Amino acid sequence: MKKYFIRTTGCKANQWDSYVVSDVMKAGGLTVSSLKDADVIVINACTLTDGAERDIRRFISLSRRENEKAILVLTGCHGQVYPERAFGADLVLGQGEKFRITEFLEKRGTFRSEERVCLIEEVTVDSLPAGKTRFFLKIQDGCDNFCSYCIVPYARGNPKSRPVGEILKIMKTLKEKGVKEVVLTGIEISAYRDPATDMDLTALLKTLAKTETPSRIRISSIDPLFIDDEFLEVMAESEKIMKSLHIPLQSASDEVLKEMGRHYTQGFMRDLIEKIRRRIPHIGIGLDVIVGFPGEDQERFRETVRFLESTDVYYFHVFPFSPRTGTRAADMKGTSTEREKKERGRLLRELDRLKREMFYRRFMGEEAWIIPEGKVYKGKYMRGYTDNYLPVYLPCEKKLENSLLKITIEGIEDGLLIGKKK
């Protein structure tokens, strides 16, 4: 019997896709193995940045060193939009083809549709894994925003959504299998629309709040323009929906936002964050920020810094601008130097560290609920997340894994938020 190994890079939607690809491989008679023992090695690859592309090259190089005999398959967003950059892979599959991977394993070369077609793949619900603390459920795929820096719409196609009936069935099964938290993910989940009823994301959340699901539901990255009063009311009122939001800000300079193709302003974002905070005071708000976009001079960068310093957010993820072939921004003038991008990234990561610590200190001495995960940190801690996404560490006890546990937040130790079970 042939064996396979899958490596996933990039977003949470890719993690779901790899689960489906793995399911297809198992149905085709293959079994999971280590990298060294696999007959087939698959990399389901992100291509959002230069760094993501470097990860592909490194992994393929490692795979060749560790396992010369294996068939190496490159798929995912990278395989769809840049198939010519295969880095020595034996087989390159597009987004649709990856869900039929077993049909191609005896072939070599590139197989991909050049059309922008988005697929919401069917899944075998009974094969969903049991006992996981968190599970990433892709409810939507595709994007038609075409922000000037982003290759994803070309890699994923137009938005398409999973039927609400299928989502409810999966949720029920996950609960039965002991999963405690589900993260609703997609490429642009604010574009969710049930194919039969046109139910949007807010209505879906209302439905999930009153049906049989795992005890926690968390929302992945969401477009700020979708966050209105009704959405916030649903989040605030439901004990099941976790109080954390991750928002792609990208810049706080109005000029840079316009060039990016983002349809909001700094003022809109400031008002939105204040509104969110008023309705859900303890919510954890995270932001994505790009540094070094074409036209971001020092003053425009300082606008972003001042905004982040003065806005009540928990954390931010920082990315250096990467020109991606085929996007409008790839041909724009005025890109910052690599040195400037590196320095701006360093400054924002230091600010992020300070912001996280400030947010942590708000909750010293408070009680919270977490679901401890199995991984061991620093040889003695296990970790679980509060509803507002605080990572709380407490001494390892195997019996606590995947249980809803009440803790007290006691302090910060070497940058870790330490808790004690009640």
Contacts in CASP RR format, 6 or more apart in sequence:
PFRMAT RR
TARGET T0000
AUTHOR 0000-0000-0000
METHOD contacts of the structure
MODEL  1
MKKYFIRTTGCKANQWDSYVVSDVMKAGGLTVSSLKDADVIVINACTLTD
GAERDIRRFISLSRRENEKAILVLTGCHGQVYPERAFGADLVLGQGEKFR
ITEFLEKRGTFRSEERVCLIEEVTVDSLPAGKTRFFLKIQDGCDNFCSYC
IVPYARGNPKSRPVGEILKIMKTLKEKGVKEVVLTGIEISAYRDPATDMD
LTALLKTLAKTETPSRIRISSIDPLFIDDEFLEVMAESEKIMKSLHIPLQ
SASDEVLKEMGRHYTQGFMRDLIEKIRRRIPHIGIGLDVIVGFPGEDQER
FRETVRFLESTDVYYFHVFPFSPRTGTRAADMKGTSTEREKKERGRLLRE
LDRLKREMFYRRFMGEEAWIIPEGKVYKGKYMRGYTDNYLPVYLPCEKKL
ENSLLKITIEGIEDGLLIGKKK
1 29 0 8 1.000
1 30 0 8 1.000
1 31 0 8 1.000
2 29 0 8 1.000
2 30 0 8 1.000
2 31 0 8 1.000
2 39 0 8 1.000
2 40 0 8 1.000
3 30 0 8 1.000
3 31 0 8 1.000
3 32 0 8 1.000
3 33 0 8 1.000
3 37 0 8 1.000
3 38 0 8 1.000
3 39 0 8 1.000
3 40 0 8 1.000
4 22 0 8 1.000
4 25 0 8 1.000
4 30 0 8 1.000
4 31 0 8 1.000
4 32 0 8 1.000
4 33 0 8 1.000
4 38 0 8 1.000
4 39 0 8 1.000
4 40 0 8 1.000
4 41 0 8 1.000
4 42 0 8 1.000
5 32 0 8 1.000
5 33 0 8 1.000
5 34 0 8 1.000
5 35 0 8 1.000
5 37 0 8 1.000
5 38 0 8 1.000
5 40 0 8 1.000
5 41 0 8 1.000
5 42 0 8 1.000
5 70 0 8 1.000
6 18 0 8 1.000
6 21 0 8 1.000
6 22 0 8 1.000
6 25 0 8 1.000
6 42 0 8 1.000
6 43 0 8 1.000
6 44 0 8 1.000
7 35 0 8 1.000
7 41 0 8 1.000
7 42 0 8 1.000
7 43 0 8 1.000
7 44 0 8 1.000
7 59 0 8 1.000
8 14 0 8 1.000
8 15 0 8 1.000
8 17 0 8 1.000
8 18 0 8 1.000
8 43 0 8 1.000
8 44 0 8 1.000
9 43 0 8 1.000
9 44 0 8 1.000
9 45 0 8 1.000
9 46 0 8 1.000
9 52 0 8 1.000
9 55 0 8 1.000
9 56 0 8 1.000
9 59 0 8 1.000
10 45 0 8 1.000
10 46 0 8 1.000
10 48 0 8 1.000
10 52 0 8 1.000
11 46 0 8 1.000
11 48 0 8 1.000
11 185 0 8 1.000
11 186 0 8 1.000
11 187 0 8 1.000
12 136 0 8 1.000
12 138 0 8 1.000
12 183 0 8 1.000
12 185 0 8 1.000
12 186 0 8 1.000
12 220 0 8 1.000
13 136 0 8 1.000
13 138 0 8 1.000
13 141 0 8 1.000
13 185 0 8 1.000
13 186 0 8 1.000
13 187 0 8 1.000
14 44 0 8 1.000
14 46 0 8 1.000
14 76 0 8 1.000
14 77 0 8 1.000
15 136 0 8 1.000
15 185 0 8 1.000
16 136 0 8 1.000
16 137 0 8 1.000
16 138 0 8 1.000
16 185 0 8 1.000
16 186 0 8 1.000
17 44 0 8 1.000
17 76 0 8 1.000
17 98 0 8 1.000
17 99 0 8 1.000
17 121 0 8 1.000
17 138 0 8 1.000
18 42 0 8 1.000
18 44 0 8 1.000
19 123 0 8 1.000
19 129 0 8 1.000
20 99 0 8 1.000
20 121 0 8 1.000
20 123 0 8 1.000
21 42 0 8 1.000
21 44 0 8 1.000
21 75 0 8 1.000
21 98 0 8 1.000
21 99 0 8 1.000
21 101 0 8 1.000
22 32 0 8 1.000
23 123 0 8 1.000
23 124 0 8 1.000
23 127 0 8 1.000
24 99 0 8 1.000
24 100 0 8 1.000
24 101 0 8 1.000
24 102 0 8 1.000
25 40 0 8 1.000
25 42 0 8 1.000
25 101 0 8 1.000
25 102 0 8 1.000
26 32 0 8 1.000
26 127 0 8 1.000
27 102 0 8 1.000
27 124 0 8 1.000
28 102 0 8 1.000
30 39 0 8 1.000
30 40 0 8 1.000
30 102 0 8 1.000
35 41 0 8 1.000
35 62 0 8 1.000
35 63 0 8 1.000
35 66 0 8 1.000
35 67 0 8 1.000
36 66 0 8 1.000
36 67 0 8 1.000
37 67 0 8 1.000
38 67 0 8 1.000
38 70 0 8 1.000
39 69 0 8 1.000
39 70 0 8 1.000
39 71 0 8 1.000
40 70 0 8 1.000
40 71 0 8 1.000
40 73 0 8 1.000
40 105 0 8 1.000
41 63 0 8 1.000
41 67 0 8 1.000
41 70 0 8 1.000
41 71 0 8 1.000
41 72 0 8 1.000
41 73 0 8 1.000
42 73 0 8 1.000
42 75 0 8 1.000
42 101 0 8 1.000
43 56 0 8 1.000
43 59 0 8 1.000
43 60 0 8 1.000
43 63 0 8 1.000
43 72 0 8 1.000
43 73 0 8 1.000
43 74 0 8 1.000
43 75 0 8 1.000
43 89 0 8 1.000
44 75 0 8 1.000
44 76 0 8 1.000
44 98 0 8 1.000
45 52 0 8 1.000
45 55 0 8 1.000
45 56 0 8 1.000
45 74 0 8 1.000
45 75 0 8 1.000
45 76 0 8 1.000
45 77 0 8 1.000
45 78 0 8 1.000
45 79 0 8 1.000
46 52 0 8 1.000
46 55 0 8 1.000
46 76 0 8 1.000
46 77 0 8 1.000
46 78 0 8 1.000
47 53 0 8 1.000
47 56 0 8 1.000
47 76 0 8 1.000
47 77 0 8 1.000
47 78 0 8 1.000
47 79 0 8 1.000
47 81 0 8 1.000
47 82 0 8 1.000
47 151 0 8 1.000
47 155 0 8 1.000
47 324 0 8 1.000
48 77 0 8 1.000
48 150 0 8 1.000
48 151 0 8 1.000
48 152 0 8 1.000
48 322 0 8 1.000
48 324 0 8 1.000
49 319 0 8 1.000
49 320 0 8 1.000
49 322 0 8 1.000
49 324 0 8 1.000
50 322 0 8 1.000
51 322 0 8 1.000
52 78 0 8 1.000
53 78 0 8 1.000
53 82 0 8 1.000
53 85 0 8 1.000
56 74 0 8 1.000
56 78 0 8 1.000
56 87 0 8 1.000
57 87 0 8 1.000
60 72 0 8 1.000
60 74 0 8 1.000
60 87 0 8 1.000
60 88 0 8 1.000
60 89 0 8 1.000
61 87 0 8 1.000
63 70 0 8 1.000
63 72 0 8 1.000
64 72 0 8 1.000
64 88 0 8 1.000
71 90 0 8 1.000
71 91 0 8 1.000
71 105 0 8 1.000
72 88 0 8 1.000
72 89 0 8 1.000
72 90 0 8 1.000
72 91 0 8 1.000
73 89 0 8 1.000
73 90 0 8 1.000
73 91 0 8 1.000
73 92 0 8 1.000
73 93 0 8 1.000
73 101 0 8 1.000
73 104 0 8 1.000
73 105 0 8 1.000
74 86 0 8 1.000
74 87 0 8 1.000
74 89 0 8 1.000
74 91 0 8 1.000
74 92 0 8 1.000
74 93 0 8 1.000
75 92 0 8 1.000
75 93 0 8 1.000
75 94 0 8 1.000
75 95 0 8 1.000
75 97 0 8 1.000
75 98 0 8 1.000
75 101 0 8 1.000
76 93 0 8 1.000
76 94 0 8 1.000
76 95 0 8 1.000
76 98 0 8 1.000
76 155 0 8 1.000
77 95 0 8 1.000
77 151 0 8 1.000
77 152 0 8 1.000
77 155 0 8 1.000
77 156 0 8 1.000
78 85 0 8 1.000
78 155 0 8 1.000
79 86 0 8 1.000
79 92 0 8 1.000
79 93 0 8 1.000
79 94 0 8 1.000
79 112 0 8 1.000
80 94 0 8 1.000
80 95 0 8 1.000
80 112 0 8 1.000
80 154 0 8 1.000
80 155 0 8 1.000
80 156 0 8 1.000
81 151 0 8 1.000
81 154 0 8 1.000
81 155 0 8 1.000
82 325 0 8 1.000
83 92 0 8 1.000
83 94 0 8 1.000
83 110 0 8 1.000
83 112 0 8 1.000
86 92 0 8 1.000
86 110 0 8 1.000
90 108 0 8 1.000
90 109 0 8 1.000
91 104 0 8 1.000
91 105 0 8 1.000
91 107 0 8 1.000
91 108 0 8 1.000
91 109 0 8 1.000
91 110 0 8 1.000
91 111 0 8 1.000
92 109 0 8 1.000
92 110 0 8 1.000
92 111 0 8 1.000
92 112 0 8 1.000
93 101 0 8 1.000
93 104 0 8 1.000
93 110 0 8 1.000
93 111 0 8 1.000
93 112 0 8 1.000
94 111 0 8 1.000
94 112 0 8 1.000
94 113 0 8 1.000
95 112 0 8 1.000
95 117 0 8 1.000
95 118 0 8 1.000
95 119 0 8 1.000
95 155 0 8 1.000
95 156 0 8 1.000
96 112 0 8 1.000
96 113 0 8 1.000
96 117 0 8 1.000
96 119 0 8 1.000
97 104 0 8 1.000
97 111 0 8 1.000
97 112 0 8 1.000
97 113 0 8 1.000
99 119 0 8 1.000
99 121 0 8 1.000
104 111 0 8 1.000
116 153 0 8 1.000
116 154 0 8 1.000
116 157 0 8 1.000
116 158 0 8 1.000
117 157 0 8 1.000
118 141 0 8 1.000
118 142 0 8 1.000
118 156 0 8 1.000
118 157 0 8 1.000
118 158 0 8 1.000
118 159 0 8 1.000
118 160 0 8 1.000
119 141 0 8 1.000
119 160 0 8 1.000
120 138 0 8 1.000
120 140 0 8 1.000
120 141 0 8 1.000
120 160 0 8 1.000
120 161 0 8 1.000
120 162 0 8 1.000
123 170 0 8 1.000
125 169 0 8 1.000
125 170 0 8 1.000
125 173 0 8 1.000
126 173 0 8 1.000
128 135 0 8 1.000
128 170 0 8 1.000
128 173 0 8 1.000
128 174 0 8 1.000
128 177 0 8 1.000
128 179 0 8 1.000
129 135 0 8 1.000
129 177 0 8 1.000
130 177 0 8 1.000
130 178 0 8 1.000
130 179 0 8 1.000
131 177 0 8 1.000
131 178 0 8 1.000
131 179 0 8 1.000
131 402 0 8 1.000
132 178 0 8 1.000
132 179 0 8 1.000
132 402 0 8 1.000
133 179 0 8 1.000
133 180 0 8 1.000
133 181 0 8 1.000
133 371 0 8 1.000
133 372 0 8 1.000
133 373 0 8 1.000
133 374 0 8 1.000
133 384 0 8 1.000
133 401 0 8 1.000
133 402 0 8 1.000
134 179 0 8 1.000
134 180 0 8 1.000
134 181 0 8 1.000
134 182 0 8 1.000
134 183 0 8 1.000
134 218 0 8 1.000
134 371 0 8 1.000
134 373 0 8 1.000
135 174 0 8 1.000
135 179 0 8 1.000
135 181 0 8 1.000
135 182 0 8 1.000
135 183 0 8 1.000
135 214 0 8 1.000
136 182 0 8 1.000
136 183 0 8 1.000
136 185 0 8 1.000
136 220 0 8 1.000
137 167 0 8 1.000
137 170 0 8 1.000
137 171 0 8 1.000
137 174 0 8 1.000
137 182 0 8 1.000
137 183 0 8 1.000
137 184 0 8 1.000
137 185 0 8 1.000
138 162 0 8 1.000
138 185 0 8 1.000
138 186 0 8 1.000
139 161 0 8 1.000
139 162 0 8 1.000
139 167 0 8 1.000
139 184 0 8 1.000
139 185 0 8 1.000
139 186 0 8 1.000
139 189 0 8 1.000
139 192 0 8 1.000
139 204 0 8 1.000
140 159 0 8 1.000
140 160 0 8 1.000
140 161 0 8 1.000
140 162 0 8 1.000
140 186 0 8 1.000
140 187 0 8 1.000
140 188 0 8 1.000
140 189 0 8 1.000
140 191 0 8 1.000
140 192 0 8 1.000
141 156 0 8 1.000
141 157 0 8 1.000
141 159 0 8 1.000
141 160 0 8 1.000
141 186 0 8 1.000
141 187 0 8 1.000
142 152 0 8 1.000
142 153 0 8 1.000
142 156 0 8 1.000
142 157 0 8 1.000
142 158 0 8 1.000
142 159 0 8 1.000
142 160 0 8 1.000
142 186 0 8 1.000
142 187 0 8 1.000
142 188 0 8 1.000
142 191 0 8 1.000
143 150 0 8 1.000
143 152 0 8 1.000
143 153 0 8 1.000
143 156 0 8 1.000
143 157 0 8 1.000
143 159 0 8 1.000
143 187 0 8 1.000
143 188 0 8 1.000
143 191 0 8 1.000
144 153 0 8 1.000
144 157 0 8 1.000
144 158 0 8 1.000
144 159 0 8 1.000
144 191 0 8 1.000
145 153 0 8 1.000
145 188 0 8 1.000
145 223 0 8 1.000
145 261 0 8 1.000
146 153 0 8 1.000
146 261 0 8 1.000
147 250 0 8 1.000
147 260 0 8 1.000
147 261 0 8 1.000
147 262 0 8 1.000
148 259 0 8 1.000
148 260 0 8 1.000
148 261 0 8 1.000
148 327 0 8 1.000
148 328 0 8 1.000
148 329 0 8 1.000
148 332 0 8 1.000
149 260 0 8 1.000
149 290 0 8 1.000
149 293 0 8 1.000
149 321 0 8 1.000
149 322 0 8 1.000
149 324 0 8 1.000
149 327 0 8 1.000
149 328 0 8 1.000
149 329 0 8 1.000
150 324 0 8 1.000
150 327 0 8 1.000
151 324 0 8 1.000
151 325 0 8 1.000
151 326 0 8 1.000
151 327 0 8 1.000
152 187 0 8 1.000
154 326 0 8 1.000
156 187 0 8 1.000
159 187 0 8 1.000
159 188 0 8 1.000
159 191 0 8 1.000
159 193 0 8 1.000
160 195 0 8 1.000
161 191 0 8 1.000
161 192 0 8 1.000
161 193 0 8 1.000
161 194 0 8 1.000
161 195 0 8 1.000
163 194 0 8 1.000
163 195 0 8 1.000
163 196 0 8 1.000
164 194 0 8 1.000
164 196 0 8 1.000
164 197 0 8 1.000
164 199 0 8 1.000
164 204 0 8 1.000
164 207 0 8 1.000
167 204 0 8 1.000
167 208 0 8 1.000
168 207 0 8 1.000
168 208 0 8 1.000
168 211 0 8 1.000
168 212 0 8 1.000
171 182 0 8 1.000
171 208 0 8 1.000
171 211 0 8 1.000
171 212 0 8 1.000
171 213 0 8 1.000
171 214 0 8 1.000
172 211 0 8 1.000
172 212 0 8 1.000
172 213 0 8 1.000
174 182 0 8 1.000
174 213 0 8 1.000
174 214 0 8 1.000
175 212 0 8 1.000
175 213 0 8 1.000
175 214 0 8 1.000
175 215 0 8 1.000
178 214 0 8 1.000
178 402 0 8 1.000
179 214 0 8 1.000
180 214 0 8 1.000
180 215 0 8 1.000
180 216 0 8 1.000
180 371 0 8 1.000
180 402 0 8 1.000
180 403 0 8 1.000
180 404 0 8 1.000
181 214 0 8 1.000
181 215 0 8 1.000
181 216 0 8 1.000
181 217 0 8 1.000
181 218 0 8 1.000
181 242 0 8 1.000
181 371 0 8 1.000
182 213 0 8 1.000
182 214 0 8 1.000
182 216 0 8 1.000
182 217 0 8 1.000
182 218 0 8 1.000
183 218 0 8 1.000
183 219 0 8 1.000
183 220 0 8 1.000
184 217 0 8 1.000
184 218 0 8 1.000
184 219 0 8 1.000
184 220 0 8 1.000
185 220 0 8 1.000
186 220 0 8 1.000
188 223 0 8 1.000
189 201 0 8 1.000
189 219 0 8 1.000
189 220 0 8 1.000
189 221 0 8 1.000
189 222 0 8 1.000
190 201 0 8 1.000
190 222 0 8 1.000
190 223 0 8 1.000
190 225 0 8 1.000
190 226 0 8 1.000
192 200 0 8 1.000
192 201 0 8 1.000
192 204 0 8 1.000
193 199 0 8 1.000
193 200 0 8 1.000
194 204 0 8 1.000
199 207 0 8 1.000
201 222 0 8 1.000
201 226 0 8 1.000
201 231 0 8 1.000
202 228 0 8 1.000
202 230 0 8 1.000
202 231 0 8 1.000
202 234 0 8 1.000
205 217 0 8 1.000
205 219 0 8 1.000
205 231 0 8 1.000
205 234 0 8 1.000
205 235 0 8 1.000
205 238 0 8 1.000
205 241 0 8 1.000
206 234 0 8 1.000
208 217 0 8 1.000
208 240 0 8 1.000
208 241 0 8 1.000
209 217 0 8 1.000
209 234 0 8 1.000
209 237 0 8 1.000
209 238 0 8 1.000
209 240 0 8 1.000
209 241 0 8 1.000
213 240 0 8 1.000
215 240 0 8 1.000
215 404 0 8 1.000
216 240 0 8 1.000
216 242 0 8 1.000
216 371 0 8 1.000
216 387 0 8 1.000
217 240 0 8 1.000
217 241 0 8 1.000
217 242 0 8 1.000
218 241 0 8 1.000
218 242 0 8 1.000
218 244 0 8 1.000
218 389 0 8 1.000
219 235 0 8 1.000
219 241 0 8 1.000
219 242 0 8 1.000
219 244 0 8 1.000
219 245 0 8 1.000
219 246 0 8 1.000
220 246 0 8 1.000
221 246 0 8 1.000
221 247 0 8 1.000
221 248 0 8 1.000
221 288 0 8 1.000
222 245 0 8 1.000
222 246 0 8 1.000
222 247 0 8 1.000
223 247 0 8 1.000
223 248 0 8 1.000
224 247 0 8 1.000
224 248 0 8 1.000
224 249 0 8 1.000
224 264 0 8 1.000
224 268 0 8 1.000
224 269 0 8 1.000
224 272 0 8 1.000
225 263 0 8 1.000
225 264 0 8 1.000
227 245 0 8 1.000
227 247 0 8 1.000
227 272 0 8 1.000
227 276 0 8 1.000
229 275 0 8 1.000
232 275 0 8 1.000
232 276 0 8 1.000
232 279 0 8 1.000
232 280 0 8 1.000
233 279 0 8 1.000
234 241 0 8 1.000
235 241 0 8 1.000
235 243 0 8 1.000
235 280 0 8 1.000
236 243 0 8 1.000
236 279 0 8 1.000
236 280 0 8 1.000
242 387 0 8 1.000
242 388 0 8 1.000
242 389 0 8 1.000
243 280 0 8 1.000
243 282 0 8 1.000
243 283 0 8 1.000
243 284 0 8 1.000
243 387 0 8 1.000
243 388 0 8 1.000
244 283 0 8 1.000
244 284 0 8 1.000
244 285 0 8 1.000
244 286 0 8 1.000
244 387 0 8 1.000
244 388 0 8 1.000
244 389 0 8 1.000
245 276 0 8 1.000
245 283 0 8 1.000
245 284 0 8 1.000
245 285 0 8 1.000
245 286 0 8 1.000
246 285 0 8 1.000
246 286 0 8 1.000
246 287 0 8 1.000
246 288 0 8 1.000
247 285 0 8 1.000
247 286 0 8 1.000
247 287 0 8 1.000
247 288 0 8 1.000
248 287 0 8 1.000
248 288 0 8 1.000
249 269 0 8 1.000
249 287 0 8 1.000
249 288 0 8 1.000
249 289 0 8 1.000
249 316 0 8 1.000
250 256 0 8 1.000
250 257 0 8 1.000
250 260 0 8 1.000
250 262 0 8 1.000
250 288 0 8 1.000
250 289 0 8 1.000
250 290 0 8 1.000
250 293 0 8 1.000
251 257 0 8 1.000
251 260 0 8 1.000
251 262 0 8 1.000
251 289 0 8 1.000
251 290 0 8 1.000
251 293 0 8 1.000
251 296 0 8 1.000
251 300 0 8 1.000
251 304 0 8 1.000
252 266 0 8 1.000
252 269 0 8 1.000
252 303 0 8 1.000
252 304 0 8 1.000
252 306 0 8 1.000
252 307 0 8 1.000
252 308 0 8 1.000
253 266 0 8 1.000
253 296 0 8 1.000
253 300 0 8 1.000
253 301 0 8 1.000
253 303 0 8 1.000
253 304 0 8 1.000
254 265 0 8 1.000
254 266 0 8 1.000
255 295 0 8 1.000
255 300 0 8 1.000
256 293 0 8 1.000
256 295 0 8 1.000
256 296 0 8 1.000
256 300 0 8 1.000
257 264 0 8 1.000
257 265 0 8 1.000
257 266 0 8 1.000
259 293 0 8 1.000
259 294 0 8 1.000
259 295 0 8 1.000
259 329 0 8 1.000
259 332 0 8 1.000
260 290 0 8 1.000
260 293 0 8 1.000
260 329 0 8 1.000
266 303 0 8 1.000
266 307 0 8 1.000
269 307 0 8 1.000
269 311 0 8 1.000
270 307 0 8 1.000
270 311 0 8 1.000
273 285 0 8 1.000
273 311 0 8 1.000
273 312 0 8 1.000
273 313 0 8 1.000
274 312 0 8 1.000
276 283 0 8 1.000
276 285 0 8 1.000
277 283 0 8 1.000
277 285 0 8 1.000
277 312 0 8 1.000
282 362 0 8 1.000
282 363 0 8 1.000
282 388 0 8 1.000
283 388 0 8 1.000
284 313 0 8 1.000
284 314 0 8 1.000
284 359 0 8 1.000
284 388 0 8 1.000
284 389 0 8 1.000
285 312 0 8 1.000
285 313 0 8 1.000
285 314 0 8 1.000
286 313 0 8 1.000
286 314 0 8 1.000
286 315 0 8 1.000
286 316 0 8 1.000
286 317 0 8 1.000
287 308 0 8 1.000
287 313 0 8 1.000
287 315 0 8 1.000
287 316 0 8 1.000
287 317 0 8 1.000
288 316 0 8 1.000
288 317 0 8 1.000
288 319 0 8 1.000
289 304 0 8 1.000
289 308 0 8 1.000
289 316 0 8 1.000
289 317 0 8 1.000
289 318 0 8 1.000
289 319 0 8 1.000
289 348 0 8 1.000
290 319 0 8 1.000
290 320 0 8 1.000
290 321 0 8 1.000
291 301 0 8 1.000
291 304 0 8 1.000
291 318 0 8 1.000
291 319 0 8 1.000
291 320 0 8 1.000
291 321 0 8 1.000
291 336 0 8 1.000
291 341 0 8 1.000
291 344 0 8 1.000
291 345 0 8 1.000
291 348 0 8 1.000
292 301 0 8 1.000
292 320 0 8 1.000
292 321 0 8 1.000
292 335 0 8 1.000
292 336 0 8 1.000
292 340 0 8 1.000
292 341 0 8 1.000
292 344 0 8 1.000
293 321 0 8 1.000
293 329 0 8 1.000
293 335 0 8 1.000
293 336 0 8 1.000
294 321 0 8 1.000
294 329 0 8 1.000
294 332 0 8 1.000
294 333 0 8 1.000
294 334 0 8 1.000
294 335 0 8 1.000
295 332 0 8 1.000
295 333 0 8 1.000
295 334 0 8 1.000
295 335 0 8 1.000
296 321 0 8 1.000
296 336 0 8 1.000
301 344 0 8 1.000
304 348 0 8 1.000
305 347 0 8 1.000
305 348 0 8 1.000
305 351 0 8 1.000
308 316 0 8 1.000
308 348 0 8 1.000
308 351 0 8 1.000
308 355 0 8 1.000
309 351 0 8 1.000
313 355 0 8 1.000
314 355 0 8 1.000
314 356 0 8 1.000
314 359 0 8 1.000
314 388 0 8 1.000
314 389 0 8 1.000
315 352 0 8 1.000
315 355 0 8 1.000
315 356 0 8 1.000
315 359 0 8 1.000
316 348 0 8 1.000
316 351 0 8 1.000
316 352 0 8 1.000
316 355 0 8 1.000
318 345 0 8 1.000
318 348 0 8 1.000
318 349 0 8 1.000
318 352 0 8 1.000
320 338 0 8 1.000
320 341 0 8 1.000
320 342 0 8 1.000
320 345 0 8 1.000
321 329 0 8 1.000
321 335 0 8 1.000
321 336 0 8 1.000
321 341 0 8 1.000
323 329 0 8 1.000
323 330 0 8 1.000
323 335 0 8 1.000
324 330 0 8 1.000
336 344 0 8 1.000
357 412 0 8 1.000
357 415 0 8 1.000
359 390 0 8 1.000
360 390 0 8 1.000
360 409 0 8 1.000
360 411 0 8 1.000
360 412 0 8 1.000
360 417 0 8 1.000
361 412 0 8 1.000
363 386 0 8 1.000
363 390 0 8 1.000
363 409 0 8 1.000
364 409 0 8 1.000
364 410 0 8 1.000
364 411 0 8 1.000
365 408 0 8 1.000
365 409 0 8 1.000
365 410 0 8 1.000
365 411 0 8 1.000
366 408 0 8 1.000
366 409 0 8 1.000
367 406 0 8 1.000
367 407 0 8 1.000
367 408 0 8 1.000
367 409 0 8 1.000
367 422 0 8 1.000
368 386 0 8 1.000
368 387 0 8 1.000
368 390 0 8 1.000
368 392 0 8 1.000
368 406 0 8 1.000
368 407 0 8 1.000
368 408 0 8 1.000
368 409 0 8 1.000
369 386 0 8 1.000
369 387 0 8 1.000
369 404 0 8 1.000
369 405 0 8 1.000
369 406 0 8 1.000
369 407 0 8 1.000
370 384 0 8 1.000
370 385 0 8 1.000
370 386 0 8 1.000
370 392 0 8 1.000
370 404 0 8 1.000
370 405 0 8 1.000
370 407 0 8 1.000
371 384 0 8 1.000
371 385 0 8 1.000
371 402 0 8 1.000
371 403 0 8 1.000
371 404 0 8 1.000
371 405 0 8 1.000
372 382 0 8 1.000
372 383 0 8 1.000
372 384 0 8 1.000
372 394 0 8 1.000
372 400 0 8 1.000
372 401 0 8 1.000
372 402 0 8 1.000
372 403 0 8 1.000
372 405 0 8 1.000
373 382 0 8 1.000
373 383 0 8 1.000
373 384 0 8 1.000
373 401 0 8 1.000
373 402 0 8 1.000
374 382 0 8 1.000
374 398 0 8 1.000
374 401 0 8 1.000
374 402 0 8 1.000
375 382 0 8 1.000
375 383 0 8 1.000
376 382 0 8 1.000
376 396 0 8 1.000
377 383 0 8 1.000
377 393 0 8 1.000
377 416 0 8 1.000
378 416 0 8 1.000
379 396 0 8 1.000
380 395 0 8 1.000
380 396 0 8 1.000
381 393 0 8 1.000
381 394 0 8 1.000
381 395 0 8 1.000
381 396 0 8 1.000
381 416 0 8 1.000
382 393 0 8 1.000
382 394 0 8 1.000
382 395 0 8 1.000
382 396 0 8 1.000
382 397 0 8 1.000
382 400 0 8 1.000
382 401 0 8 1.000
383 391 0 8 1.000
383 392 0 8 1.000
383 393 0 8 1.000
384 391 0 8 1.000
384 392 0 8 1.000
384 393 0 8 1.000
385 391 0 8 1.000
385 392 0 8 1.000
386 392 0 8 1.000
390 409 0 8 1.000
390 417 0 8 1.000
391 416 0 8 1.000
391 417 0 8 1.000
392 407 0 8 1.000
392 409 0 8 1.000
392 417 0 8 1.000
392 418 0 8 1.000
392 419 0 8 1.000
393 416 0 8 1.000
393 417 0 8 1.000
393 418 0 8 1.000
393 419 0 8 1.000
394 400 0 8 1.000
394 407 0 8 1.000
394 418 0 8 1.000
394 419 0 8 1.000
394 420 0 8 1.000
394 421 0 8 1.000
400 421 0 8 1.000
405 421 0 8 1.000
406 421 0 8 1.000
406 422 0 8 1.000
407 419 0 8 1.000
407 420 0 8 1.000
407 421 0 8 1.000
407 422 0 8 1.000
408 419 0 8 1.000
408 420 0 8 1.000
408 422 0 8 1.000
409 417 0 8 1.000
409 418 0 8 1.000
409 419 0 8 1.000
410 418 0 8 1.000
410 419 0 8 1.000
410 420 0 8 1.000
411 417 0 8 1.000
411 418 0 8 1.000
411 419 0 8 1.000
412 418 0 8 1.000
END
